[in-house]
Structure formats: structure tokens, C-alpha cells
Amino acid sequence: MTSVVSLKEDSLTEGNLVKVGKNKHLEENAWGWQIVPVGLRILMNRLYDPYQQPLFIL
């Protein structure tokens, strides 16, 4: 999930646990989250690098 800083109160979304600014370049899912697919790739690489063990997404 991504978030941005915004001064406008009307441009906030309540995705996850906190109100954050909306990224105008991303769509929201049903829960109000703005998902960045490349973020999952970065996370998986960071988890894999130190341990060199397979990771599975269930």
C-alpha cells in the first residue's frame, strides 16, 4: 500500500489503519487501499536476500 502527504482534508483515504493522502496515479481497491505491485517485489527481494530461502505467497 502506498500513501502521500496532503494538506487537503478532502483528499484523504482511510486505507488500512490511518488516514493518508490519495495518490492520484493509483486506483483504490474495495478497502480503500492503493496497492503498488512493484512494492511487493521489493519486499520479497528484501526478505529473500539475507536468508536465500524460497518465499511463497499464499
N, C-alpha and C positions, 0 to 999 in steps of 0.2 A: 504494500500500500504506500502511496506517496502523499505528501501534503506540502502546502506552501503557506507563506505568511501573508496575511491580508489585513488591511485596516478597515475594510468594509464588512460590517456585521452581516449583511445580507448574502455575502458570497461564501459563507462558511458551511461546511458539511459536518455531520456527526458520525462519520465513518469510524468504526472501532470504538475507542473509549473517550476520545477528546474531540472537541470542535476544532477543525483545521480549515485553512483556505482551500478552495477548489482549484485544481489545475485545469485551466480551460482547454488544454490539449488532450485530456483523457476523459473517457466515458466512466460513469459510475455503474456499479452493479446493483443488485436489488437491496443490498445492505448499506449503500451509500459509499462504498469503498472505491477508490480509484486505483486499480491494480496496474503495476508496471511489470510486464513479463520479464524484461531484462533483469529486474531486481531479484527474481527467483534464481536466475542463472548466476548472478553474483554471489548470492547467499550459498548456493550449492558449491560453488568453487571455493569459497572461504571455509566451508565445513570440510570439504574433501582434502584440501591442500595439507593441513597438518597431520592427518591420520592416514591418508591414501587408502581408504576403505570405501567399498561401494555404498552409495546412498540410494534409498528408494522413497518415492513419494507415493503414499497410499491414499 
